[in-house]
Amino acid sequence: MSLKTKRIASDMMRSISIILNEEAENEILKKVSITDLTVDSDLTFAKVYFMTRLDDKELVERELNEAAGFIRKELAHSLNLRSTPELKFVYDKSLDYGERIESIIDKIKEED
């Protein structure tokens, strides 16, 4: 990823977080943290990774993807890009994975 693309991804992450916390009316969307964002080099598509403390991750993902058009429109207003990428929200499983690995290590330590 080029430096320009990384900068755009960082700006998009920050703006999406602000949009979710300040502009969204859906309370579910306010309980989301954006953890990462990858954007195509041609800026047509962005994959937005998120985490939430809510139990129903699939519901949150569905709500985010349904609101993607609204978020994209608000993003276009806040960023000065020729075109705003299409957004796809994906639950970030890295924390869950890390916790699972940690619990396995703890079990191994207990058995010793």
Residue, then its C-alpha position, 0 to 999 in steps of 0.5 A: m500500500s502506498l503512503k498516499t493510500k495509507r494516509i487515506a485509509s487512516d483519514m477514512m478510519r477516523s472519519i467513520s469513527i466520528i460518523l458512527n459516534e456523532e451522526a448515526e441515529n442507530e444505537i447499535l452503530k454507536k457501540v462499534s470501534i473501527t480497528d482497521l481499514t484497507v482500501d484498494s489502490d484505485l480507491t473504489f473499495a474499502k474493507v472496514y474492520f470493526m469490533t463491538r462488545l455486543d453479543d450479536k456480531e452478525l446483527v452489528e455487521r448487518e446493520l453496518n453494511e445496511a448503513a454503508g450508503f449513509i456512512r459513505k455519503e457522510l464520508a464524502h462530505s468530510l473527506n476531499l476525495r474525487s470518489t469515495p470508496e464503496l464500504k464493506f464492514v467486516y467483524d475483526k476476529s483478531l481479538d477473539y482469536g488472541e483470547r482463544i490462544e491465551s486461554i489455550i496457553d493458560k490450560i497448558k500451563e495449568e496441566d504442567 
